[in-house]
């Protein structure tokens, strides 16, 4: 039976891990409150009211007439001009398409915003890794320089200057990296309630990234950039349709008359008129032709956008694959270097172990660079596909791709 103290230690450790890692989710979720999204939220709120749709009555007129200036009005007329029903429908279709286009624009902006958050987290994580590695490099160089000073009589001034120069460069790089890490962590801390620390955090592994990309089914997924291009084209086509229908907006009128000088009874005073507009002439014909001509170019642009996106996705996939191959190579070199440590530990020359440690740290430095580039390319790929904001939102830096609690979707 587990002792209560041991259980308490496990629970506290679990809470500590959650607290350590919660800032990552918080920073990604803060993208929902970014000011760049407020414009589209306001536009969607306006469009949801339906103010952009046409009225069924185009015009209402009340007229009065007197045969003589000195006499009161004796002839009254009420004229109603109904809207063209095809114009009403065209404006409704345009409003619906505008809502759809605005929602896609919201999603695209959300994608860019959350990608910024991902890049900040990636930068912080790998700056932290570099800081720790540089600290080890500085410590090794300091030990090596101390050993050199013990046999100073055997060294030339050039050797000493070279050693001090190498150490100084590492110390300066360490200080600069720490400043960069502090700055990016301060930026992240503005959006989170938890301290920025990568202790106990496990970053997504390159092998897992390759598994995600190779097994992902794109048949049911609509690329946001391609969809945005199509929706904008559809909006232009709907606008042209509205212009066509508005060119014949005056379809006629219905008019009720009341002439007090005509007849003696009330119903003898009443009359009505009806008029129908005959669309022989289209005054907007030239404008509509120019709009149709512009649509030819915009349809071609949609095809170009699709081709460019496909090429960019293929290029990113090739880049990720190449970086993964380099990562495997460097990882293998590190494994071989670790096996060498057994033989080096018995070496009589004290500089041999230091050389080994420097070699191994150089390999780890290269591994960090490759992993950062690979993860950045992975996020670029997800952003271009629109997967960063696909519901449910997920943390693509975590090993379990844990869902994020989204609260402000459009």
C-alpha positions as CSV (number, residue, x, y, z in Angstrom):
1,X,0.0,0.0,0.0
2,X,1.3,3.4,-1.0
3,X,2.1,5.7,1.9
4,X,0.2,9.1,2.0
5,X,3.4,11.1,1.9
6,X,4.5,9.3,-1.3
7,X,1.1,9.9,-2.9
8,X,1.3,13.6,-1.9
9,X,4.7,13.9,-3.5
10,X,3.3,12.4,-6.8
11,X,0.3,14.7,-6.8
12,X,2.5,17.8,-6.1
13,X,4.9,16.7,-8.9
14,X,2.0,16.3,-11.3
15,X,0.6,19.8,-10.4
16,X,4.1,21.2,-10.8
17,X,4.4,19.7,-14.3
18,X,1.0,21.1,-15.3
19,X,1.9,24.5,-14.0
20,X,5.2,24.4,-15.9
21,X,3.5,23.5,-19.2
22,X,0.3,25.5,-18.9
23,X,1.9,28.7,-20.2
24,X,2.2,27.1,-23.7
25,X,-1.5,26.5,-24.0
26,X,-2.3,29.9,-22.5
27,X,-0.1,31.6,-25.0
28,X,-1.6,29.8,-28.0
29,X,-5.2,30.5,-26.7
30,X,-4.4,34.2,-26.3
31,X,-4.5,34.4,-30.1
32,X,-8.3,34.4,-29.8
33,X,-8.2,37.8,-28.1
34,X,-5.8,39.4,-30.6
35,X,-6.9,42.9,-31.8
36,X,-6.4,41.9,-35.4
37,X,-9.5,39.7,-35.1
38,X,-11.8,42.4,-33.7
39,X,-12.4,43.9,-37.2
40,X,-13.9,40.7,-38.5
41,X,-15.9,40.1,-35.4
42,X,-17.5,43.5,-35.8
43,X,-18.1,42.9,-39.5
44,X,-19.8,39.6,-38.8
45,X,-22.0,41.1,-36.1
46,X,-23.1,43.8,-38.6
47,X,-23.8,41.2,-41.3
48,X,-25.8,39.0,-39.0
49,X,-28.3,41.8,-38.5
50,X,-29.3,41.6,-42.2
51,X,-29.0,45.3,-42.9
52,X,-27.3,44.8,-46.2
53,X,-30.4,43.0,-47.7
54,X,-32.8,44.8,-50.1
55,X,-36.3,46.1,-49.2
56,X,-39.3,44.8,-51.1
57,X,-40.5,48.4,-51.6
58,X,-38.2,50.5,-53.8
59,X,-40.1,53.8,-53.5
60,X,-43.2,55.3,-51.9
61,X,-44.7,58.6,-53.1
62,X,-47.6,60.7,-52.0
63,X,-48.8,63.3,-54.4
64,X,-51.4,66.1,-54.3
65,X,-52.8,68.3,-57.1
66,X,-55.0,71.3,-57.4
67,X,-56.4,72.7,-60.7
68,X,-56.1,76.3,-59.5
69,X,-53.5,77.8,-57.2
70,X,-56.3,79.5,-55.1
71,X,-58.2,76.3,-54.5
72,X,-57.4,73.5,-52.0
73,X,-55.9,70.1,-53.1
74,X,-58.5,68.0,-54.7
75,X,-56.5,65.2,-56.3
76,X,-54.4,62.8,-54.2
77,X,-52.2,59.9,-55.3
78,X,-50.3,57.2,-53.5
79,X,-47.7,55.5,-55.6
80,X,-45.8,52.3,-54.6
81,X,-42.8,51.1,-56.7
82,X,-42.0,47.5,-55.8
83,X,-38.4,46.3,-55.9
84,X,-37.3,43.9,-58.6
85,X,-37.7,40.4,-56.9
86,X,-34.6,39.2,-58.7
87,X,-32.6,42.2,-57.3
88,X,-33.8,41.3,-53.8
89,X,-32.7,37.7,-54.2
90,X,-29.4,38.8,-55.7
91,X,-28.7,41.1,-52.8
92,X,-29.6,38.3,-50.3
93,X,-27.2,35.9,-52.1
94,X,-24.5,38.6,-52.0
95,X,-25.0,39.2,-48.3
96,X,-24.8,35.4,-47.6
97,X,-21.6,35.2,-49.7
98,X,-20.1,38.2,-47.9
99,X,-20.7,36.5,-44.6
100,X,-19.0,33.3,-45.8
101,X,-16.0,35.4,-47.2
102,X,-15.7,37.3,-44.0
103,X,-15.6,34.1,-42.0
104,X,-12.8,32.7,-44.1
105,X,-10.9,36.0,-43.7
106,X,-11.4,35.7,-40.0
107,X,-10.0,32.2,-40.0
108,X,-7.0,33.2,-42.2
109,X,-6.2,36.1,-39.8
110,X,-6.6,33.8,-36.9
111,X,-4.1,31.4,-38.6
112,X,-1.5,34.1,-38.9
113,X,-2.0,35.3,-35.3
114,X,-1.7,31.9,-33.8
115,X,1.3,31.1,-36.0
116,X,3.0,34.2,-34.5
117,X,2.4,32.6,-31.1
118,X,3.9,29.3,-32.2
119,X,7.0,31.1,-33.5
120,X,7.5,32.9,-30.3
121,X,7.2,29.7,-28.3
122,X,9.6,27.8,-30.6
123,X,12.1,30.7,-30.4
124,X,11.9,30.7,-26.6
125,X,12.3,26.9,-26.3
126,X,15.4,26.7,-28.6
127,X,17.0,29.8,-27.1
128,X,16.7,28.1,-23.7
129,X,18.3,25.0,-25.1
130,X,21.1,27.0,-26.7
131,X,21.7,28.9,-23.4
132,X,22.2,25.6,-21.5
133,X,24.5,24.3,-24.2
134,X,26.5,27.4,-24.4
135,X,26.9,27.3,-20.6
136,X,28.4,23.8,-20.9
137,X,30.7,25.0,-23.7
138,X,31.9,27.9,-21.6
139,X,32.6,25.6,-18.7
140,X,34.6,23.2,-20.8
141,X,36.7,26.0,-22.4
142,X,37.4,27.4,-18.9
143,X,38.7,24.1,-17.7
144,X,40.8,23.7,-20.9
145,X,42.3,27.2,-20.4
146,X,43.0,26.4,-16.8
147,X,44.9,23.3,-17.9
148,X,46.8,25.4,-20.5
149,X,47.9,27.9,-17.8
150,X,49.4,25.1,-15.8
151,X,51.8,24.5,-18.7
152,X,52.2,28.1,-19.8
153,X,55.9,27.7,-20.4
154,X,55.1,25.2,-23.2
155,X,52.7,27.6,-25.0
156,X,53.3,30.6,-27.2
157,X,51.5,34.0,-26.8
158,X,49.5,33.2,-29.9
159,X,48.2,30.0,-28.4
160,X,47.1,31.8,-25.2
161,X,45.5,34.6,-27.2
162,X,43.6,32.1,-29.3
163,X,42.3,30.2,-26.3
164,X,41.2,33.4,-24.6
165,X,39.6,34.7,-27.8
166,X,37.6,31.5,-28.2
167,X,36.4,31.7,-24.6
168,X,35.5,35.4,-24.9
169,X,33.4,34.7,-28.0
170,X,31.5,31.9,-26.3
171,X,30.9,34.1,-23.2
172,X,29.6,37.0,-25.3
173,X,27.4,34.7,-27.3
174,X,26.0,33.2,-24.1
175,X,25.2,36.7,-22.8
176,X,23.5,37.7,-26.0
177,X,21.5,34.5,-26.1
178,X,20.4,35.1,-22.5
179,X,19.2,38.6,-23.4
180,X,17.3,37.3,-26.5
181,X,15.7,34.6,-24.3
182,X,14.7,37.2,-21.7
183,X,13.1,39.5,-24.3
184,X,11.1,36.7,-25.9
185,X,10.0,35.3,-22.6
186,X,8.8,38.8,-21.5
187,X,6.7,39.0,-24.7
188,X,5.2,35.6,-24.0
189,X,4.6,36.5,-20.3
190,X,2.4,39.4,-21.5
191,X,-0.2,36.9,-22.7
192,X,0.1,34.2,-20.0
193,X,-0.5,34.0,-16.3
194,X,2.2,31.4,-15.7
195,X,6.0,31.8,-15.7
196,X,7.8,30.9,-18.9
197,X,9.9,27.8,-18.1
198,X,10.6,24.8,-20.2
199,X,11.4,22.4,-17.3
200,X,9.7,19.1,-17.7
201,X,8.4,20.0,-21.2
202,X,8.8,17.5,-24.0
203,X,8.8,19.1,-27.5
204,X,7.2,17.2,-30.4
205,X,9.8,14.8,-31.9
206,X,10.8,14.9,-35.6
207,X,9.7,11.2,-35.9
208,X,6.3,12.1,-34.7
209,X,6.1,15.1,-37.1
210,X,6.8,12.7,-40.1
211,X,4.2,10.3,-38.8
212,X,1.6,13.1,-38.7
213,X,2.4,14.4,-42.2
214,X,2.6,11.0,-43.8
215,X,-0.6,9.7,-42.3
216,X,-2.7,12.8,-42.6
217,X,-5.8,12.5,-44.9
218,X,-6.4,15.6,-47.0
219,X,-9.4,14.4,-48.8
220,X,-11.9,15.8,-46.3
221,X,-9.9,19.0,-45.6
222,X,-10.4,22.3,-47.4
223,X,-7.3,24.5,-47.7
224,X,-8.1,27.9,-46.2
225,X,-6.1,29.9,-48.7
226,X,-7.6,28.1,-51.7
227,X,-11.1,28.4,-50.2
228,X,-10.5,32.1,-49.5
229,X,-9.5,32.6,-53.2
230,X,-12.7,30.8,-54.3
231,X,-14.9,32.7,-51.9
232,X,-13.6,36.1,-53.0
233,X,-14.2,35.1,-56.6
234,X,-17.7,34.0,-55.8
235,X,-18.3,37.4,-54.0
236,X,-17.2,39.2,-57.2
237,X,-19.6,37.1,-59.2
238,X,-22.4,37.8,-56.9
239,X,-21.6,41.5,-57.0
240,X,-21.9,41.3,-60.8
241,X,-25.2,39.6,-60.5
242,X,-26.4,42.3,-58.2
243,X,-25.3,45.0,-60.7
244,X,-27.2,43.1,-63.5
245,X,-30.4,43.0,-61.5
246,X,-30.1,46.6,-60.2
247,X,-29.8,47.8,-63.8
248,X,-33.5,46.9,-64.1
249,X,-34.5,47.9,-60.6
250,X,-37.5,50.0,-61.8
251,X,-40.0,47.4,-62.9
252,X,-43.0,49.7,-62.6
253,X,-45.5,51.0,-60.1
254,X,-48.9,50.7,-58.5
255,X,-50.8,53.9,-57.9
256,X,-54.0,54.7,-56.0
257,X,-55.9,57.9,-56.9
258,X,-58.5,60.0,-55.0
259,X,-60.1,62.8,-57.0
260,X,-62.5,64.8,-54.9
261,X,-63.9,66.7,-58.0
262,X,-64.9,63.5,-59.6
263,X,-68.3,62.0,-58.8
264,X,-70.5,62.4,-55.7
265,X,-70.0,59.2,-53.8
266,X,-66.8,58.0,-52.1
267,X,-66.1,55.1,-54.4
268,X,-66.5,57.4,-57.4
269,X,-63.6,59.5,-56.1
270,X,-61.2,56.5,-56.2
271,X,-59.1,55.1,-59.0
272,X,-55.9,53.3,-59.6
273,X,-53.0,53.1,-62.2
274,X,-50.4,50.5,-62.9
275,X,-47.2,50.9,-64.9
276,X,-44.7,48.4,-66.1
277,X,-41.1,49.2,-67.2
278,X,-40.1,47.6,-70.4
279,X,-36.3,46.8,-70.3
280,X,-35.5,47.6,-73.9
281,X,-32.4,49.6,-72.9
282,X,-29.8,48.8,-70.3
283,X,-28.0,52.0,-69.3
284,X,-25.3,50.0,-67.4
285,X,-24.4,47.8,-70.3
286,X,-20.9,49.1,-70.7
287,X,-20.1,48.9,-66.9
288,X,-21.4,45.4,-66.7
289,X,-19.2,44.4,-69.7
290,X,-16.1,45.8,-68.0
291,X,-17.0,43.8,-64.8
292,X,-17.4,40.6,-66.8
293,X,-14.0,41.2,-68.4
294,X,-12.4,41.7,-64.9
295,X,-13.8,38.4,-63.8
296,X,-11.9,36.6,-66.5
297,X,-8.6,37.7,-65.0
298,X,-9.8,36.9,-61.4
299,X,-10.8,33.4,-62.4
300,X,-7.3,32.8,-63.8
301,X,-5.9,34.2,-60.5
302,X,-7.7,31.5,-58.6
303,X,-6.0,28.9,-60.6
304,X,-2.6,30.5,-60.1
305,X,-3.2,30.7,-56.3
306,X,-4.0,27.0,-56.2
307,X,-0.9,26.1,-58.2
308,X,1.4,28.3,-56.0
309,X,-0.1,26.8,-52.8
310,X,0.4,23.3,-54.1
311,X,4.0,24.1,-55.0
312,X,4.7,25.7,-51.6
313,X,3.2,22.7,-49.8
314,X,5.3,20.3,-51.8
315,X,8.4,22.4,-51.2
316,X,7.8,22.5,-47.4
317,X,7.2,18.7,-47.4
318,X,10.5,18.2,-49.2
319,X,12.3,20.5,-46.8
320,X,10.9,18.7,-43.8
321,X,11.9,15.3,-45.2
322,X,15.4,16.6,-45.8
323,X,15.7,18.1,-42.4
324,X,14.5,14.8,-40.8
325,X,17.2,12.9,-42.7
326,X,19.8,15.3,-41.4
327,X,18.4,14.9,-37.9
328,X,18.7,11.1,-38.2
329,X,22.3,11.5,-39.3
330,X,23.3,13.8,-36.5
331,X,21.5,11.6,-33.9
332,X,23.4,8.6,-35.2
333,X,26.7,10.6,-34.8
334,X,25.8,11.5,-31.2
335,X,25.1,7.8,-30.5
336,X,28.5,6.8,-31.9
337,X,30.1,9.6,-29.9
338,X,28.6,8.3,-26.7
339,X,30.1,4.8,-27.4
340,X,33.5,6.4,-27.8
341,X,33.3,7.8,-24.2
342,X,34.0,4.3,-22.8
343,X,37.4,4.2,-24.5
344,X,38.2,7.9,-23.9
345,X,37.6,7.7,-20.2
346,X,40.7,5.6,-19.8
347,X,42.9,7.8,-21.9
348,X,46.0,9.2,-20.2
349,X,45.9,12.6,-21.9
350,X,43.5,14.9,-20.0
351,X,42.9,16.9,-23.1
352,X,41.3,13.9,-24.9
353,X,38.2,14.0,-22.7
354,X,37.8,17.7,-23.2
355,X,38.2,17.3,-27.0
356,X,35.5,14.6,-26.8
357,X,33.2,16.8,-24.8
358,X,33.6,19.7,-27.3
359,X,32.9,17.4,-30.2
360,X,29.8,16.0,-28.6
361,X,28.5,19.5,-27.7
362,X,29.1,20.6,-31.3
363,X,26.9,17.7,-32.5
364,X,24.2,18.6,-30.0
365,X,24.4,22.2,-31.2
366,X,23.8,21.0,-34.8
367,X,20.9,18.8,-33.6
368,X,19.3,21.8,-31.9
369,X,19.5,23.8,-35.1
370,X,18.1,21.0,-37.3
371,X,15.2,20.4,-34.8
372,X,14.3,24.1,-34.7
373,X,14.3,24.4,-38.5
374,X,12.2,21.2,-38.8
375,X,9.6,22.3,-36.3
376,X,9.4,25.8,-37.8
377,X,8.8,24.2,-41.3
378,X,6.2,21.9,-39.7
379,X,4.3,24.9,-38.4
380,X,4.7,26.7,-41.7
381,X,3.1,23.6,-43.4
382,X,0.2,23.5,-40.9
383,X,-0.4,27.2,-41.3
384,X,-0.5,27.0,-45.1
385,X,-2.9,24.1,-44.9
386,X,-5.1,26.0,-42.4
387,X,-4.7,23.2,-39.9
388,X,-3.5,25.5,-37.0
389,X,-7.1,26.7,-36.5
390,X,-8.9,23.6,-37.5
391,X,-11.5,22.6,-34.9
392,X,-10.7,21.4,-32.3
393,X,-7.7,23.6,-31.8
394,X,-4.6,21.6,-30.9
395,X,-1.2,22.3,-29.4
396,X,1.1,21.1,-32.2
397,X,4.2,21.5,-30.1
398,X,3.1,18.9,-27.6
399,X,3.8,15.2,-28.0
400,X,0.2,14.3,-27.4
401,X,-1.2,17.1,-29.6
402,X,-3.5,18.0,-26.7
403,X,-6.7,20.0,-27.6
404,X,-6.9,23.6,-26.6
405,X,-10.1,25.0,-25.0
406,X,-11.3,27.4,-27.7
407,X,-13.7,30.1,-26.6
408,X,-14.1,32.6,-29.5
409,X,-14.6,30.7,-32.8
410,X,-16.3,32.3,-35.8
